Amino acid sequence: MVAAEVARELGLPLGIAPAAKVGAPGNPEFAIGAVAADGEVVPNPSAGYRPEDVRRYSGPAHAKIERVLSRFGGIPDVEERTVIVVDDGLATGLTATVAVDWLKRLGAKRVVLAIPVSSISALAALQRHADEVVSLDTPVGFYAVG
């Protein structure tokens, strides 16, 4: 919903950049990795899982991305365009990272990430991936988006 409002306010087209969390076995809310729309699986380095284990548990994330792509019209044309990625907030920033990197692989000229709230560590990590990151708030002790 946040992205739709941003697109409406700026008079820009709305597209999707799906990414999905790979949850830990027995604790699906704990991100052991993330999957990009092109299928790339990226392990969460602080989760302690081997890359092959993250890939093994990534089936539900792949299925979620396929559902989103088929429901919302497939892969957007971003080649040589500036793209604004809007997320509802960043705890670890892992899914936003894989989405930003995927858009760059698709040929986006510039990727801007806009979020209402972010953890300090996620903000720092995303600044190494996106060309620009705008976060309205980075509260101390922020660990989850809910």
DSSP file with accessible surface (Angstrom, degrees, kcal/mol):
  #  RESIDUE AA STRUCTURE BP1 BP2  ACC     N-H-->O    O-->H-N    N-H-->O    O-->H-N    TCO  KAPPA ALPHA  PHI   PSI    X-CA   Y-CA   Z-CA
    1    1 A M     >        0   0  197      0, 0.0     4,-1.8     0, 0.0     5,-0.2   0.000 360.0 360.0 360.0 -36.1    0.0    0.0    0.0
    2    2 A V  H  >  +     0   0   66      1,-0.2     4,-2.2     2,-0.2     5,-0.2   0.936 360.0  50.1 -62.0 -43.8    2.9    2.4    0.7
    3    3 A A  H  > S+     0   0   33      1,-0.2     4,-2.8     2,-0.2     5,-0.2   0.896 107.5  53.6 -63.3 -39.9    4.3    1.9   -2.8
    4    4 A A  H  > S+     0   0   37      1,-0.2     4,-2.5     2,-0.2    -1,-0.2   0.910 109.6  48.2 -62.7 -40.0    0.9    2.6   -4.4
    5    5 A E  H  X S+     0   0  102     -4,-1.8     4,-2.7     2,-0.2    -1,-0.2   0.902 111.6  49.4 -67.5 -39.7    0.6    5.9   -2.5
    6    6 A V  H  X S+     0   0   47     -4,-2.2     4,-2.3     2,-0.2    -2,-0.2   0.942 112.7  47.4 -64.1 -45.9    4.1    7.0   -3.5
    7    7 A A  H  X>S+     0   0   13     -4,-2.8     5,-2.3     2,-0.2     4,-1.0   0.922 113.8  48.0 -62.1 -42.7    3.4    6.1   -7.1
    8    8 A R  H ><5S+     0   0  152     -4,-2.5     3,-0.6    -5,-0.2    -2,-0.2   0.946 112.4  48.3 -63.3 -46.1    0.1    8.0   -7.1
    9    9 A E  H 3<5S+     0   0  140     -4,-2.7    -1,-0.2     1,-0.3    -2,-0.2   0.873 118.1  40.2 -64.6 -37.1    1.6   11.1   -5.4
   10   10 A L  H 3<5S-     0   0   98     -4,-2.3    -1,-0.3    -5,-0.2    -2,-0.2   0.520 107.4-123.2 -89.2  -7.6    4.5   11.2   -7.8
   11   11 A G  T <<5 +     0   0   68     -4,-1.0    -3,-0.2    -3,-0.6    -4,-0.1   0.865  64.7 138.5  68.1  36.3    2.4   10.4  -10.9
   12   12 A L      < -     0   0   87     -5,-2.3    -1,-0.2    -6,-0.2    -2,-0.1  -0.786  58.8 -97.4-113.0 156.3    4.7    7.4  -11.7
   13   13 A P        -     0   0  113      0, 0.0     2,-0.5     0, 0.0    -1,-0.1  -0.359  35.7-130.5 -69.3 152.1    3.8    3.8  -12.9
   14   14 A L        +     0   0  108     -2,-0.0     2,-0.2    -7,-0.0   -10,-0.1  -0.897  35.4 159.1-107.2 129.8    3.7    1.1  -10.2
   15   15 A G        -     0   0   51     -2,-0.5     2,-0.3    61,-0.1    60,-0.1  -0.721  31.8-109.2-133.0-173.2    5.5   -2.2  -10.7
   16   16 A I        -     0   0   37     58,-0.3    69,-0.0    -2,-0.2    -2,-0.0  -0.919  17.8-176.0-126.2 151.3    6.8   -5.0   -8.6
   17   17 A A        -     0   0   30     -2,-0.3    86,-0.1    58,-0.1    85,-0.1  -0.651  29.3-161.0-137.1  74.7   10.2   -6.2   -7.4
   18   18 A P        +     0   0   14      0, 0.0    19,-0.6     0, 0.0     2,-0.3  -0.327  19.6 163.4 -69.6 140.6    9.3   -9.3   -5.5
   19   19 A A  E     -A   36   0A  25     17,-0.2     2,-0.4    18,-0.1    17,-0.2  -0.963  17.8-154.3-145.2 152.4   11.7  -10.9   -3.0
   20   20 A A  E     -A   35   0A   2     15,-2.0    15,-2.7    -2,-0.3     2,-0.2  -0.992  15.8-119.1-138.3 143.9   10.9  -13.4   -0.3
   21   21 A K  E     -A   34   0A  75     -2,-0.4     2,-0.7    13,-0.2    13,-0.3  -0.504  18.4-138.9 -74.8 141.3   12.4  -14.4    3.0
   22   22 A V  E     -A   33   0A   2     11,-3.1    10,-2.9    -2,-0.2    11,-1.0  -0.929  27.8-147.9 -98.7 111.8   13.7  -17.9    3.5
   23   23 A G  E     -A   31   0A  21     -2,-0.7     8,-0.2    34,-0.2     6,-0.1  -0.499  16.0-104.7 -83.4 153.2   12.5  -18.8    7.0
   24   24 A A  E >   -A   27   0A   6      6,-1.8     3,-2.0     3,-1.2     6,-0.2  -0.423  45.3 -93.8 -70.9 146.3   14.4  -21.1    9.3
   25   25 A P  T 3  S+     0   0   62      0, 0.0    -1,-0.1     0, 0.0    32,-0.0  -0.428 114.6   9.5 -60.2 128.8   13.0  -24.6    9.8
   26   26 A G  T 3  S+     0   0   88     -2,-0.1    -2,-0.1    -3,-0.1    -3,-0.0   0.328 131.6  58.0  82.9 -11.0   10.7  -24.5   12.9
   27   27 A N  E X   +A   24   0A  83     -3,-2.0     3,-2.0     3,-0.1    -3,-1.2  -0.507  59.5 174.3-147.9  74.8   10.9  -20.7   13.0
   28   28 A P  E 3  S+     0   0A  87      0, 0.0     4,-0.1     0, 0.0    -1,-0.1   0.686  76.6  63.6 -64.7 -15.5    9.7  -19.2    9.7
   29   29 A E  E 3  S+     0   0A 145     -6,-0.1     2,-0.7    -5,-0.1    -7,-0.0   0.698  84.3  86.2 -79.9 -17.0    9.9  -15.6   10.9
   30   30 A F  E <  S-     0   0A  83     -3,-2.0    -6,-1.8    -6,-0.2     2,-0.7  -0.751  80.9-136.5 -87.0 115.1   13.7  -15.9   11.3
   31   31 A A  E     +A   23   0A  12     -2,-0.7    -8,-0.2    -8,-0.2     3,-0.1  -0.617  32.1 169.1 -78.9 113.2   15.3  -15.1    8.0
   32   32 A I  E    S-     0   0A   0    -10,-2.9    12,-2.6    -2,-0.7     2,-0.3   0.480  72.9 -29.8 -95.0  -6.3   18.1  -17.5    7.1
   33   33 A G  E     -AB  22  43A   0    -11,-1.0   -11,-3.1    10,-0.3     2,-0.3  -0.973  59.9-119.3 178.1-174.9   18.2  -16.0    3.6
   34   34 A A  E     -AB  21  42A   0      8,-2.1     8,-3.2    -2,-0.3     2,-0.4  -0.981  13.0-138.2-148.1 155.7   16.2  -14.4    0.8
   35   35 A V  E     -AB  20  41A   0    -15,-2.7   -15,-2.0    -2,-0.3     6,-0.2  -0.961  14.6-144.6-119.6 133.2   15.3  -15.1   -2.8
   36   36 A A  E >   -A   19   0A   1      4,-2.6     3,-2.2    -2,-0.4   -17,-0.2  -0.462  34.2-100.9 -87.6 166.5   15.2  -12.6   -5.6
   37   37 A A  T 3  S+     0   0    9    -19,-0.6   -18,-0.1     1,-0.3    -1,-0.1   0.742 122.4  56.7 -62.9 -23.6   12.7  -12.7   -8.5
   38   38 A D  T 3  S-     0   0   82      2,-0.1    -1,-0.3     1,-0.0    -3,-0.0   0.369 124.1-102.1 -89.9   7.3   15.2  -14.3  -10.8
   39   39 A G    <   +     0   0   30     -3,-2.2     2,-0.2     1,-0.3    -2,-0.1   0.375  69.7 150.4  93.8  -5.9   15.7  -17.2   -8.4
   40   40 A E        -     0   0   86     58,-0.1    -4,-2.6    -5,-0.1     2,-0.5  -0.445  35.2-148.9 -64.5 129.8   19.0  -16.1   -6.8
   41   41 A V  E     -B   35   0A  25     -6,-0.2    -6,-0.2    -2,-0.2    14,-0.1  -0.895  12.1-169.3-103.9 125.6   19.2  -17.3   -3.2
   42   42 A V  E     -B   34   0A  36     -8,-3.2    -8,-2.1    -2,-0.5    56,-0.1  -0.959  14.9-138.9-118.7 116.8   21.2  -15.1   -0.8
   43   43 A P  E     -B   33   0A  40      0, 0.0   -10,-0.3     0, 0.0   -11,-0.1  -0.392  20.4-116.2 -70.6 150.3   22.0  -16.5    2.6
   44   44 A N    >>  -     0   0   16    -12,-2.6     3,-1.9     1,-0.2     4,-0.5  -0.791  24.4-150.3 -81.8 111.8   21.8  -14.3    5.7
   45   45 A P  T 34 S+     0   0  123      0, 0.0     3,-0.4     0, 0.0    -1,-0.2   0.795  93.1  50.9 -60.6 -25.5   25.5  -14.2    6.8
   46   46 A S  T 34 S+     0   0  104      1,-0.2   -14,-0.0     2,-0.1    -2,-0.0   0.500  93.1  76.1 -90.8  -0.1   24.5  -13.8   10.5
   47   47 A A  T <4 S-     0   0   17     -3,-1.9    -1,-0.2   -15,-0.2   -15,-0.0   0.707  93.4-131.2 -84.1 -22.2   22.1  -16.7   10.5
   48   48 A G     <  +     0   0   75     -4,-0.5     2,-0.4    -3,-0.4    -2,-0.1   0.671  59.3 132.0  83.6  16.4   24.7  -19.5   10.6
   49   49 A Y        -     0   0   79     -5,-0.5    -1,-0.3   -17,-0.2    -2,-0.1  -0.822  59.2-116.0-103.1 144.4   23.3  -21.6    7.8
   50   50 A R    >>  -     0   0  137     -2,-0.4     4,-2.2     1,-0.1     3,-0.7  -0.447  28.3-115.9 -71.5 147.6   25.3  -23.0    4.9
   51   51 A P  H 3> S+     0   0   60      0, 0.0     4,-2.5     0, 0.0     5,-0.2   0.878 116.1  54.3 -53.1 -40.0   24.3  -21.7    1.5
   52   52 A E  H 3> S+     0   0   85      1,-0.2     4,-1.9     2,-0.2     5,-0.1   0.855 108.0  49.9 -66.9 -30.8   23.2  -25.2    0.3
   53   53 A D  H <> S+     0   0   22     -3,-0.7     4,-1.8     2,-0.2    -1,-0.2   0.905 108.9  51.4 -72.0 -39.5   20.9  -25.5    3.4
   54   54 A V  H  < S+     0   0    0     -4,-2.2     4,-0.3     1,-0.2    -2,-0.2   0.939 110.9  49.0 -61.5 -43.3   19.4  -22.1    2.6
   55   55 A R  H >< S+     0   0  132     -4,-2.5     3,-1.3     1,-0.2    -1,-0.2   0.911 108.0  54.9 -61.9 -39.4   18.8  -23.2   -1.0
   56   56 A R  H 3< S+     0   0  153     -4,-1.9     3,-0.5     1,-0.3    -1,-0.2   0.862 112.5  42.2 -63.2 -35.2   17.2  -26.4    0.3
   57   57 A Y  T 3< S+     0   0   81     -4,-1.8     4,-0.3     1,-0.2    -1,-0.3   0.365  92.4  89.4 -91.6   6.0   14.7  -24.5    2.5
   58   58 A S    <>  +     0   0    6     -3,-1.3     4,-2.3    -4,-0.3     3,-0.3   0.486  52.6 100.6 -88.0  -0.1   14.0  -21.9   -0.2
   59   59 A G  H  > S+     0   0   42     -3,-0.5     4,-2.4     1,-0.2     5,-0.2   0.901  82.2  48.2 -53.0 -50.9   11.1  -23.7   -1.9
   60   60 A P  H  > S+     0   0  102      0, 0.0     4,-2.2     0, 0.0    -1,-0.2   0.884 111.1  52.2 -60.8 -34.2    8.3  -21.7   -0.3
   61   61 A A  H  > S+     0   0    5     -3,-0.3     4,-2.2    -4,-0.3    -2,-0.2   0.921 109.5  48.8 -66.9 -42.9   10.0  -18.4   -1.1
   62   62 A H  H  X S+     0   0   64     -4,-2.3     4,-2.3     1,-0.2    -1,-0.2   0.924 111.6  50.1 -60.7 -43.5   10.3  -19.4   -4.8
   63   63 A A  H  X S+     0   0   44     -4,-2.4     4,-2.3    -5,-0.2    -2,-0.2   0.896 108.7  52.2 -63.3 -39.9    6.6  -20.3   -4.8
   64   64 A K  H  X S+     0   0  108     -4,-2.2     4,-2.4     2,-0.2    -1,-0.2   0.928 109.3  49.2 -62.6 -44.2    5.7  -17.0   -3.3
   65   65 A I  H  X S+     0   0    5     -4,-2.2     4,-2.9     1,-0.2     5,-0.2   0.922 109.8  51.5 -62.9 -42.7    7.6  -15.0   -5.9
   66   66 A E  H  X S+     0   0  121     -4,-2.3     4,-2.4     1,-0.2     5,-0.2   0.914 109.9  49.8 -60.9 -41.9    6.0  -17.0   -8.7
   67   67 A R  H  X S+     0   0  152     -4,-2.3     4,-2.3     2,-0.2    -1,-0.2   0.928 112.9  46.8 -62.3 -43.6    2.5  -16.2   -7.3
   68   68 A V  H  X S+     0   0   39     -4,-2.4     4,-2.5     2,-0.2     6,-0.3   0.933 112.4  49.2 -65.4 -46.0    3.3  -12.5   -7.0
   69   69 A L  H  <>S+     0   0   18     -4,-2.9     5,-2.6     1,-0.2     4,-0.4   0.918 114.3  45.0 -61.3 -42.0    4.8  -12.3  -10.5
   70   70 A S  H  <5S+     0   0  101     -4,-2.4     3,-0.5    -5,-0.2    -1,-0.2   0.883 116.1  46.7 -71.9 -33.5    1.8  -14.1  -12.1
   71   71 A R  H  <5S+     0   0  196     -4,-2.3    -2,-0.2    -5,-0.2    -1,-0.2   0.864 117.9  39.6 -74.3 -36.0   -0.7  -12.0  -10.1
   72   72 A F  T  <5S-     0   0  115     -4,-2.5    -1,-0.2    -5,-0.2    -2,-0.2   0.137 121.4 -88.6-110.6  21.3    0.8   -8.6  -10.8
   73   73 A G  T   5 -     0   0   72     -3,-0.5    -3,-0.2    -4,-0.4    -4,-0.1   0.619  60.8 -98.0  95.5  10.8    1.9   -8.8  -14.4
   74   74 A G  S   <S-     0   0   24     -5,-2.6   -58,-0.3    -6,-0.3    -4,-0.0  -0.261  76.1  -2.8  82.4-163.1    5.4  -10.2  -14.4
   75   75 A I        -     0   0  100      1,-0.1   -58,-0.1   -60,-0.1     2,-0.1  -0.480  69.5-129.1 -76.6 128.7    8.8   -8.6  -14.6
   76   76 A P        -     0   0   33      0, 0.0     2,-0.9     0, 0.0    -1,-0.1  -0.382  19.4-114.1 -75.4 153.5    8.8   -4.8  -15.0
   77   77 A D        +     0   0  101      1,-0.2    30,-0.1    -2,-0.1    29,-0.0  -0.792  51.8 151.4 -86.9 107.2   10.9   -3.0  -17.8
   78   78 A V    >   +     0   0   10     -2,-0.9     3,-2.3    28,-0.2    31,-0.5   0.388  15.1 140.4-117.5   0.9   13.5   -1.1  -15.8
   79   79 A E  B 3  S-C  108   0B 128      1,-0.3    29,-0.3    29,-0.2    28,-0.1  -0.225  83.5  -5.5 -55.9 128.1   16.3   -1.0  -18.3
   80   80 A E  T 3  S+     0   0  131     27,-2.9     2,-0.3     1,-0.2    -1,-0.3   0.695 111.3 119.6  60.4  24.3   18.1    2.4  -18.2
   81   81 A R    <   -     0   0  128     -3,-2.3    28,-1.7    26,-0.2    29,-1.4  -0.829  69.4-117.1-114.4 156.4   15.4    3.8  -15.8
   82   82 A T  E     -d  110   0C  76     -2,-0.3     2,-0.4    27,-0.2    29,-0.2  -0.807  36.4-161.1 -86.5 129.1   15.6    5.2  -12.3
   83   83 A V  E     -d  111   0C  25     27,-3.0    29,-3.1    -2,-0.5     2,-0.6  -0.945  12.4-153.8-117.3 134.7   13.6    2.9  -10.0
   84   84 A I  E     -d  112   0C  67     -2,-0.4     2,-0.6    27,-0.2    29,-0.2  -0.945  11.5-159.3-106.7 116.0   12.2    3.8   -6.6
   85   85 A V  E     -d  113   0C  17     27,-3.5    29,-3.4    -2,-0.6     2,-0.5  -0.860   7.0-164.2 -94.7 125.5   11.8    0.7   -4.4
   86   86 A V  E     +d  114   0C  32     -2,-0.6     2,-0.3    27,-0.2    29,-0.2  -0.952  10.5 176.4-114.0 126.4    9.3    1.3   -1.6
   87   87 A D        -     0   0   38     27,-1.8     3,-0.1    -2,-0.5    -2,-0.0  -0.867  38.1-123.1-122.7 159.6    9.2   -1.1    1.3
   88   88 A D  S    S-     0   0   96      1,-0.3     2,-0.2    -2,-0.3    29,-0.1   0.648  82.9 -44.6 -79.1 -12.7    7.1   -1.0    4.5
   89   89 A G        -     0   0    6     27,-0.1     2,-0.5    25,-0.1    -1,-0.3  -0.755  53.2-113.9 157.5 157.7   10.2   -1.1    6.7
   90   90 A L  B     +f  118   0D   3     27,-1.9    29,-2.0    -2,-0.2    32,-0.2  -0.964  31.0 159.7-120.9 121.4   13.6   -2.8    7.1
   91   91 A A  S    S-     0   0   26     -2,-0.5    31,-0.4    27,-0.2    -1,-0.2   0.822  95.9  -4.4 -94.1 -67.4   14.6   -5.0   10.0
   92   92 A T  S    S-     0   0   82     30,-0.1    33,-0.1    29,-0.1    -2,-0.1   0.736  86.3-140.0 -93.7 -29.1   17.5   -7.0    8.5
   93   93 A G     >  +     0   0    3     -4,-0.1     4,-2.4    32,-0.1     5,-0.1   0.478  62.2 127.0  83.7   4.3   17.1   -5.5    5.0
   94   94 A L  H  > S+     0   0   20      1,-0.2     4,-2.2     2,-0.2     5,-0.2   0.927  71.8  44.2 -65.9 -45.4   17.8   -8.8    3.4
   95   95 A T  H  > S+     0   0   45      1,-0.2     4,-2.0     2,-0.2    -1,-0.2   0.907 114.3  50.7 -68.2 -36.4   14.8   -8.9    1.1
   96   96 A A  H  > S+     0   0    1      2,-0.2     4,-2.8     1,-0.2     5,-0.2   0.902 108.2  54.2 -64.8 -38.5   15.2   -5.3    0.1
   97   97 A T  H  X S+     0   0   15     -4,-2.4     4,-2.6     1,-0.2     5,-0.2   0.940 109.4  45.4 -60.7 -47.4   18.9   -6.1   -0.7
   98   98 A V  H  X S+     0   0    3     -4,-2.2     4,-2.1     1,-0.2    -1,-0.2   0.872 113.4  51.2 -68.1 -32.7   18.0   -8.9   -3.1
   99   99 A A  H  X S+     0   0    5     -4,-2.0     4,-2.3    -5,-0.2    -2,-0.2   0.938 111.9  46.2 -66.7 -45.3   15.3   -6.8   -4.7
  100  100 A V  H  X S+     0   0    0     -4,-2.8     4,-2.0     1,-0.2    -2,-0.2   0.940 113.9  48.1 -62.4 -46.1   17.7   -3.9   -5.3
  101  101 A D  H  X S+     0   0   42     -4,-2.6     4,-2.2    -5,-0.2    -1,-0.2   0.891 110.1  53.0 -63.2 -38.3   20.4   -6.1   -6.7
  102  102 A W  H  X S+     0   0    3     -4,-2.1     4,-1.7    -5,-0.2    -1,-0.2   0.929 107.2  51.3 -62.4 -44.7   17.9   -7.9   -9.0
  103  103 A L  H  <>S+     0   0    2     -4,-2.3     5,-2.2     1,-0.2     4,-0.3   0.890 109.2  50.9 -62.0 -36.5   16.7   -4.5  -10.4
  104  104 A K  H ><5S+     0   0   78     -4,-2.0     3,-1.4     1,-0.2    -1,-0.2   0.905 107.1  53.2 -67.1 -38.8   20.4   -3.6  -11.1
  105  105 A R  H 3<5S+     0   0  106     -4,-2.2    -1,-0.2     1,-0.3    -2,-0.2   0.819 104.3  57.4 -64.3 -28.6   20.8   -7.0  -12.9
  106  106 A L  T 3<5S-     0   0   55     -4,-1.7    -1,-0.3    -5,-0.1   -28,-0.2   0.526 128.1 -99.7 -77.4  -7.7   17.8   -6.1  -15.0
  107  107 A G  T < 5 +     0   0   25     -3,-1.4   -27,-2.9    -4,-0.3    -3,-0.2   0.622  58.3 169.1 102.9  14.0   19.6   -2.9  -16.1
  108  108 A A  B   < -C   79   0B  14     -5,-2.2    -1,-0.2   -29,-0.3   -29,-0.2  -0.379  29.1-146.6 -58.4 136.4   18.1   -0.2  -13.9
  109  109 A K  S    S+     0   0  131    -28,-1.7     2,-0.3   -31,-0.5   -27,-0.2   0.877  80.1   3.6 -72.6 -37.4   20.2    3.0  -14.3
  110  110 A R  E     -d   82   0C  91    -29,-1.4   -27,-3.0     2,-0.0     2,-0.5  -0.991  64.6-155.5-151.7 136.9   19.6    4.1  -10.7
  111  111 A V  E     -d   83   0C   0     -2,-0.3    20,-2.2   -29,-0.2    21,-1.2  -0.977   8.9-172.0-122.8 121.7   17.8    2.4   -7.7
  112  112 A V  E     -de  84 132C  17    -29,-3.1   -27,-3.5    -2,-0.5     2,-0.5  -0.939  10.7-151.9-110.0 131.3   16.5    4.5   -4.9
  113  113 A L  E     -de  85 133C   0     19,-2.8    21,-3.1    -2,-0.5     2,-0.5  -0.916  11.7-171.4-106.0 125.6   15.1    2.7   -1.8
  114  114 A A  E     +de  86 134C  25    -29,-3.4   -27,-1.8    -2,-0.5    21,-0.2  -0.980  12.6 162.9-121.1 125.0   12.4    4.6    0.2
  115  115 A I  E     - e   0 135C   7     19,-2.9    21,-1.6    -2,-0.5    22,-0.2  -0.990  38.6-141.3-141.3 146.8   11.2    3.3    3.6
  116  116 A P  E    S+     0   0C  46      0, 0.0    21,-0.6     0, 0.0     2,-0.3   0.846  89.1  10.8 -76.3 -31.3    9.3    4.7    6.5
  117  117 A V  E     + e   0 137C  31     19,-0.2   -27,-1.9    18,-0.1     2,-0.3  -0.999  65.6 172.1-151.0 146.0   11.4    3.0    9.1
  118  118 A S  B     -f   90   0D   0     19,-2.0   -27,-0.2    -2,-0.3     2,-0.1  -0.997  34.3-111.0-152.3 148.9   14.6    1.0    9.3
  119  119 A S     >  -     0   0    6    -29,-2.0     4,-2.3    -2,-0.3     5,-0.2  -0.473  37.1-117.9 -71.8 155.1   17.0   -0.5   11.8
  120  120 A I  H  > S+     0   0   97     19,-0.3     4,-2.2     1,-0.2     5,-0.2   0.920 114.0  49.6 -62.6 -41.4   20.4    1.3   11.8
  121  121 A S  H  > S+     0   0   88      1,-0.2     4,-2.3     2,-0.2    -1,-0.2   0.903 110.7  48.8 -68.2 -39.5   22.2   -1.8   10.6
  122  122 A A  H  > S+     0   0    1    -31,-0.4     4,-2.7     2,-0.2     5,-0.2   0.918 110.1  52.3 -66.0 -40.2   19.8   -2.5    7.7
  123  123 A L  H  X S+     0   0   31     -4,-2.3     4,-1.6     1,-0.2    -2,-0.2   0.936 110.4  47.7 -60.1 -45.8   20.1    1.1    6.6
  124  124 A A  H  < S+     0   0   42     -4,-2.2     4,-0.5     1,-0.2    -1,-0.2   0.914 112.8  48.8 -62.5 -42.0   23.9    0.9    6.6
  125  125 A A  H >< S+     0   0   23     -4,-2.3     3,-1.3     1,-0.2     4,-0.3   0.920 110.3  50.3 -65.6 -42.6   23.9   -2.3    4.7
  126  126 A L  H >X S+     0   0    0     -4,-2.7     4,-2.7     1,-0.3     3,-1.7   0.791  96.6  68.8 -70.1 -25.3   21.4   -1.1    2.0
  127  127 A Q  T 3< S+     0   0  114     -4,-1.6    -1,-0.3     1,-0.3    -2,-0.2   0.740  96.5  56.0 -65.8 -17.6   23.5    2.1    1.4
  128  128 A R  T <4 S+     0   0  184     -3,-1.3    -1,-0.3    -4,-0.5    -2,-0.2   0.578 117.5  33.4 -85.6 -11.5   26.1   -0.3   -0.1
  129  129 A H  T <4 S+     0   0   56     -3,-1.7    -2,-0.2    -4,-0.3     2,-0.2   0.801 109.5  59.6-109.6 -50.4   23.5   -1.7   -2.6
  130  130 A A  S  < S-     0   0    8     -4,-2.7   -18,-0.2     1,-0.1     3,-0.1  -0.496  76.2-129.9 -81.6 155.7   21.1    1.1   -3.5
  131  131 A D  S    S+     0   0   76    -20,-2.2     2,-0.3     1,-0.3   -19,-0.2   0.788  95.1   6.9 -73.1 -28.1   22.2    4.3   -5.2
  132  132 A E  E     -e  112   0C  85    -21,-1.2   -19,-2.8    -6,-0.1     2,-0.4  -0.975  66.0-159.9-153.2 141.8   20.2    6.3   -2.6
  133  133 A V  E     -e  113   0C  23     -2,-0.3     2,-0.5   -21,-0.2   -19,-0.2  -0.995   4.6-170.2-126.8 128.6   18.3    5.2    0.6
  134  134 A V  E     +e  114   0C  63    -21,-3.1   -19,-2.9    -2,-0.4     2,-0.4  -0.978  10.1 172.3-119.6 117.3   15.7    7.4    2.2
  135  135 A S  E     -e  115   0C  30     -2,-0.5     3,-0.1   -21,-0.2   -18,-0.1  -0.996  23.4-156.8-125.2 128.9   14.4    6.4    5.6
  136  136 A L  E    S+     0   0C 143    -21,-1.6     2,-0.3    -2,-0.4   -19,-0.2   0.791  80.1  15.5 -74.2 -27.9   12.1    8.6    7.6
  137  137 A D  E     -e  117   0C  92    -21,-0.6   -19,-2.0   -22,-0.2    -1,-0.2  -0.996  48.2-176.9-150.0 139.8   13.0    7.0   11.0
  138  138 A T        -     0   0   52     -2,-0.3   -19,-0.1   -21,-0.2   -21,-0.1  -0.641  24.3-167.8-132.5  76.2   15.8    4.8   12.4
  139  139 A P    >   -     0   0   43      0, 0.0     3,-1.2     0, 0.0   -19,-0.3  -0.329  27.1-109.1 -68.8 145.1   14.9    4.2   16.0
  140  140 A V  T 3  S+     0   0  135      1,-0.2     3,-0.1   -21,-0.1   -21,-0.0  -0.505 104.9  23.9 -67.9 137.6   17.4    2.7   18.4
  141  141 A G  T 3  S+     0   0   44      1,-0.3     2,-0.6    -2,-0.2    -1,-0.2   0.657  81.6 151.8  80.1  17.1   16.4   -0.9   19.3
  142  142 A F    <   +     0   0   37     -3,-1.2    -1,-0.3     1,-0.1   -22,-0.1  -0.706   2.7 152.0 -84.0 120.9   14.3   -1.5   16.1
  143  143 A Y        +     0   0  193     -2,-0.6     2,-0.3     1,-0.3    -1,-0.1   0.521  53.7  31.9-126.7 -12.4   14.4   -5.2   15.3
  144  144 A A        -     0   0   70    -53,-0.1     2,-0.5   -54,-0.1    -1,-0.3  -0.999  59.6-133.9-151.7 149.3   11.1   -6.1   13.4
  145  145 A V              0   0   53     -2,-0.3   -56,-0.1   -56,-0.1   -54,-0.1  -0.898 360.0 360.0 -99.6 126.2    8.5   -4.7   11.1
  146  146 A G              0   0  124     -2,-0.5    -2,-0.0     0, 0.0     0, 0.0  -0.855 360.0 360.0-141.5 360.0    5.1   -5.5   12.3
